[in-house]
Amino acid sequence: MRYSIWSLAKHALSGHRRWPQVWRSPEPRSSYDVVIVGGGGHGLATAYYLAKVHGIRNVAVLEKGWLGGGNSGRNTQVTRSNYFHRVSTEFFDYSLRLYESLGRELNFNVMLSQHGVLNTAHSRHDLETMRRWANAIRINGVDSRLLTVDEVKQLVPAIRVDGSLPVLGGFIQPRGGISRHDAVNWAYARAANALGVDIIQNCAVQGFERSGGKVVAVQTSQGRIAAGSYCLNVAGHSTQLAELAGFRLPLMSMALQAMVSEPVKPMLDVTLFAPALKIYISQTDRGEVLIGGSADIYNSFGQRGSFAVTREVLAAIVELLPSFSRLKLMRQWGGVVDISPDTSPIMGASPLQNLYLNCGWGTGGYKAIPGGGATMAYTIANGTPHPLITAFGLDRFARAALVDEGAAAGVAH
Ligand SMILES: Cc1cc2nc3c(=O)[nH]c(=O)nc-3n(C[C@H](O)[C@H](O)[C@H](O)COP(=O)(O)OP(=O)(O)OC[C@H]3O[C@@H](n4cnc5c(N)ncnc54)[C@H](O)[C@@H]3O)c2cc1C
């Protein structure tokens, strides 16, 4: 059914008790054309574009827990394409453009709020790095503008520009912003389900049956499932699944945390990054102030962030935005992110012929969900990488052809 003002009014008459189920919960079949492991945003989006664009509908998404229970439902929702290298900008801007029409395409309000992503500079060195970064983004054809300290103050009236880490200026990507992560997961799940995709929750992949350099079937907590092709979209658990499949990935898993305050009246109409302070902050359409920082400094599969990072993030927020010290925190949580040596994703072929990889998103794969889904669906359907992702193949590590965004832009996020 289509969601609209009319369907809302109609269901209001019955007290909203008769909304149909949004997706089915089918029993898994013994075989599919494509099996996608991981029901986060990337897995669901890949399934949707396989069915919608490539007509491959005999697809199962196997999720060990619940949809969006991984990083796609735990992130801070930042959506932007202000990357340094051309290959990154082209890929992430493609994803951002898909986000811009996603609500309409999937008939689901994903609450995209393009209020701008602002980075503040706190030293002359910062300012120089940002000038280089902002210019590279513009040369790559994406919107980006340097800001004076007065312009920063105008955008964020609560900011302290003369504190112990003074603000010297910054730059903004006006089309950047946030959207609602749960809605993105649910929208793709609903649309994929409508096209015939089987979404199977509580179904953990526990092993791979291999023969002649190919995967023949996966063993799951709900039995054996065979397929023509497989795609791994399991974020922080990618190394564990790869090990089960018989190869290693150059990834480290670490906890990344976030927190939200109680909802308050609108007071921050931009997503603010202060890379030197390792913090970023935005206000959601529901009024909560959403705060993020950097990952823990040690490897872990624990889905929670360390207290040391919580304390450092909050201290920096209070230093930069003193009035925010009066906010009450409502929740703090963590996710396990998969960080590659060059902080760029790993997409495309794996050492096994019919097993594809979509991982290594680290702290920044939410913004990539539409782009990742669309390009991976193309890659699986055609058996060759989509032109936008050829630079992100696993083989780049053997060729020393890294796409080092962290080093280029001078920040880790
Ligand atoms: C706190 C935090 C803040 C973040 N902020 C941002 C941000 O602002 N912007 C941004 O772009 N990115 C951000 N990210 C990163 C982003 O959330 C991820 O890169 C992205 O969600 C990855 O999506 P995914 O679908 O690949 O993985 P996930 O959403 O993690 O999905 C993987 C799924 O695989 C399932 N799975 C694991 N093992 C198995 C198995 N054996 N069998 C079956 N299923 C399995 C998991 O249960 C999980 O649901 C953040 C991440 C965190 C943790």
The ligand as a Gaussian input file, in Angstrom:
#p B3LYP/6-31G(d) Opt

LIG

0 1
 C       27.952000       5.186000      16.763000
 C       28.100000       5.185000      15.279000
 C       27.976000       6.376000      14.590000
 C       28.088000       6.396000      13.186000
 N       27.845000       7.570000      12.528000
 C       27.827000       7.588000      11.170000
 C       27.472000       8.773000      10.500000
 O       27.116000       9.777000      11.106000
 N       27.495000       8.764000       9.145000
 C       27.879000       7.666000       8.437000
 O       27.914000       7.735000       7.218000
 N       28.177000       6.498000       9.058000
 C       28.164000       6.436000      10.419000
 N       28.460000       5.274000      11.075000
 C       28.847000       4.078000      10.312000
 C       27.627000       3.399000       9.694000
 O       26.631000       3.236000      10.663000
 C       28.010000       2.049000       9.100000
 O       29.131000       2.191000       8.256000
 C       26.879000       1.458000       8.273000
 O       25.679000       1.496000       8.994000
 C       27.214000       0.036000       7.876000
 O       26.053000      -0.543000       7.327000
 P       26.014000      -2.093000       7.049000
 O       24.678000      -2.395000       6.495000
 O       27.213000      -2.475000       6.268000
 O       26.232000      -2.752000       8.491000
 P       25.235000      -2.986000       9.709000
 O       24.143000      -1.997000       9.723000
 O       26.075000      -3.122000      10.926000
 O       24.581000      -4.369000       9.345000
 C       25.303000      -5.575000       9.422000
 C       24.334000      -6.621000       9.878000
 O       24.962000      -7.894000       9.766000
 C       24.427000      -8.715000      10.776000
 N       25.295000      -9.869000      10.962000
 C       26.512000      -9.924000      11.571000
 N       26.953000     -11.193000      11.570000
 C       26.019000     -11.947000      10.950000
 C       25.901000     -13.336000      10.654000
 N       26.835000     -14.211000      11.021000
 N       24.803000     -13.771000      10.003000
 C       23.797000     -12.905000       9.623000
 N       23.864000     -11.577000       9.913000
 C       24.960000     -11.108000      10.557000
 C       24.368000      -7.784000      11.991000
 O       23.454000      -8.249000      12.962000
 C       23.939000      -6.477000      11.351000
 O       22.558000      -6.238000      11.437000
 C       28.370000       5.199000      12.473000
 C       28.500000       4.006000      13.178000
 C       28.362000       3.988000      14.567000
 C       28.485000       2.682000      15.298000

